[in-house]
Amino acid sequence: MNISKPQQRTLHALAQGGAITLVRDDRGGILAAQCHNRDGWLLSDCNLGVFKTLKKRRLIASKGGGPYRITREGLRSLRSQLDNRVTMKGW
């Protein structure tokens, strides 16, 4: 699965215990998505477009109206894969 750099940074922050909270207007529409890491720092790479893409791919989910966290599928997409590693044959 192809994941952009901002999406990877957001997923790594979530995998380490971070969460995405949504800023809503008076009618309940989403204005912005804010990703906080486990230390409470705001991640600048996470925006509404990144949030929508991760949610559409089911890499993040919310339970019981709480903040969005990484899913098992999201964790699986972050694992290194054999075809992505550089092999040093002949060295």
C-alpha positions as CSV (number, residue, x, y, z in Angstrom):
1,M,0.0,0.0,0.0
2,N,1.4,3.4,-1.0
3,I,1.4,5.8,1.9
4,S,2.7,9.4,1.6
5,K,5.3,10.9,4.0
6,P,2.7,13.0,5.9
7,Q,0.5,9.9,6.3
8,Q,3.5,7.9,7.5
9,R,4.5,10.5,10.1
10,T,0.9,10.7,11.4
11,L,0.7,6.9,11.6
12,H,4.0,6.7,13.5
13,A,2.8,9.3,16.0
14,L,-0.4,7.4,16.5
15,A,1.4,4.1,16.8
16,Q,3.5,5.5,19.7
17,G,0.4,6.5,21.6
18,G,-0.9,9.7,19.9
19,A,-4.4,10.6,18.9
20,I,-6.3,12.7,16.4
21,T,-8.9,15.1,17.6
22,L,-11.4,16.9,15.4
23,V,-12.2,20.6,15.5
24,R,-15.9,21.1,14.6
25,D,-18.2,24.0,13.9
26,D,-21.6,24.8,15.5
27,R,-23.4,22.5,13.1
28,G,-21.0,19.5,13.7
29,G,-19.0,19.8,10.5
30,I,-15.3,19.1,10.6
31,L,-13.1,22.2,10.4
32,A,-9.7,20.7,11.1
33,A,-8.0,17.6,12.4
34,Q,-5.2,17.9,15.0
35,C,-2.8,15.1,15.7
36,H,-1.1,15.1,19.1
37,N,1.7,12.7,20.0
38,R,1.9,11.0,23.4
39,D,3.8,13.9,24.9
40,G,1.0,16.4,23.8
41,W,2.9,18.1,21.0
42,L,0.9,19.0,17.9
43,L,2.0,17.3,14.6
44,S,2.1,19.9,11.8
45,D,1.9,17.3,9.0
46,C,-1.5,16.1,9.9
47,N,-4.3,18.1,8.2
48,L,-7.8,17.4,7.1
49,G,-6.7,15.7,3.8
50,V,-4.4,13.3,5.6
51,F,-7.1,12.5,8.1
52,K,-9.7,11.8,5.5
53,T,-7.3,9.5,3.5
54,L,-6.3,7.5,6.6
55,K,-10.0,7.1,7.7
56,K,-11.0,6.1,4.1
57,R,-8.3,3.4,4.1
58,R,-9.4,2.3,7.6
59,L,-6.0,2.9,9.1
60,I,-7.5,4.9,11.9
61,A,-10.8,4.6,13.9
62,S,-12.7,6.2,16.7
63,K,-14.4,4.2,19.5
64,G,-17.3,5.6,21.5
65,G,-16.9,9.1,20.2
66,G,-13.3,9.4,21.4
67,P,-10.3,10.5,19.6
68,Y,-9.1,8.7,16.5
69,R,-6.4,6.0,17.1
70,I,-4.5,3.7,14.9
71,T,-6.1,0.4,14.0
72,R,-4.5,-3.1,13.5
73,E,-4.6,-2.5,9.8
74,G,-2.7,0.8,10.3
75,L,-0.1,-1.0,12.4
76,R,0.3,-3.7,9.7
77,S,0.9,-1.0,7.0
78,L,3.8,0.5,9.0
79,R,5.7,-2.8,9.3
80,S,8.8,-3.2,7.2
81,Q,8.4,-5.6,4.3
82,L,11.0,-7.7,2.7
83,D,10.5,-6.2,-0.8
84,N,11.2,-2.7,0.6
85,R,14.6,-3.7,2.1
86,V,17.8,-3.2,0.3
87,T,19.9,-6.3,-0.1
88,M,23.6,-6.2,-0.4
89,K,24.3,-9.3,-2.5
90,G,27.8,-9.7,-3.7
91,W,29.4,-7.3,-1.1
